Amino acid sequence: MGTLFVIATPIGNRGDLSPRARETLATCQLIAAEDTRHTGQLLAAEGIRVKQISFNEHNLSARLPTILEALASGDVGLVSDAGTPTISDPGYQLVDAAHVAGFPVRAVPGPSSVVAALSVAGFPATPFLFAGYVPRTRGGISSFLEQWRMLGMTVVAFESPNRIIKTLAQFAAEAPDATIAICRELTKLFEQVARGTASELVAAMDRGEIPAKGEFVLVLAPAAVQAGSNTEELLQRALDDGLSPSEAAKRTARETGEARSDLYRKALLLKNPDA
């Protein structure tokens, strides 16, 4: 009986491939790769000759029986195009199937753009939420920001270079004071980490200081941290935005976690201080 090894590979700098990952790749009888061409380049650079099989979101159902059959006679490695498999890439279905079938599953840890971005953002990482890619639609982004406010924790998300400017512009419009770290091209030649409010980052991109090129990881500081304001200031800001006391209490409750009824009474006093 073989073991399924979930193997992390470099997210940019090939020097980040660990000795254990290199050894495991070389000793597996089969590599299940998201893209065999991409992984083939890594294996060739390391002088590793191992049979590969493509395993991605388009063929996973068809490939699962073949890979499980291979596990019956030897070790199989699971890799994605970059970083740690199953975090944002396909693969958890194979891990699940291996567990169900009784095969051992072992991690060969290493690079992860999610963890790398958290490590350089300077925001609290306990707890944090990885949200995958930022939604594409305006409504989806609004919901994303609302959930970020309600959670009160650091949120990590991916964004593509062709949408980054539009996404940050909406962040600036709906959450202008949100503190964000933009992590671009992590571990690669043009790696860049920039922090600021959504509005400041939009301005930096407009000036060309942050090119809309490469791979982006966004890290949003917890809403309560980035607000830097007390409850009354948040309520007053909501009222100044034209919200009614009820609406202001609802929004502030999402941002702070305080009871909506208590916030409503405070909002009424702020709205009518002489009442």
JOWOLIN-V672927 format. One record per helix or strand. SS is the DSSP state (2 for helix, 1 for strand). FROM is the first residue (numbers start at 1). TO is the last residue. If there is no record, write none. Layout:
SS_FROM_TO + SS_FROM_TO
This chain:
1_3_7 + 1_9_9 + 2_14_16 + 2_19_27 + 1_30_33 + 2_36_45 + 1_52_54 + 2_60_71 + 1_76_79 + 1_83_83 + 2_92_101 + 1_104_108 + 2_113_121 + 1_128_133 + 2_138_151 + 1_154_159 + 2_164_174 + 1_179_184 + 1_192_197 + 2_198_206 + 1_216_220 + 2_223_227 + 2_231_240 + 2_245_256 + 2_260_271
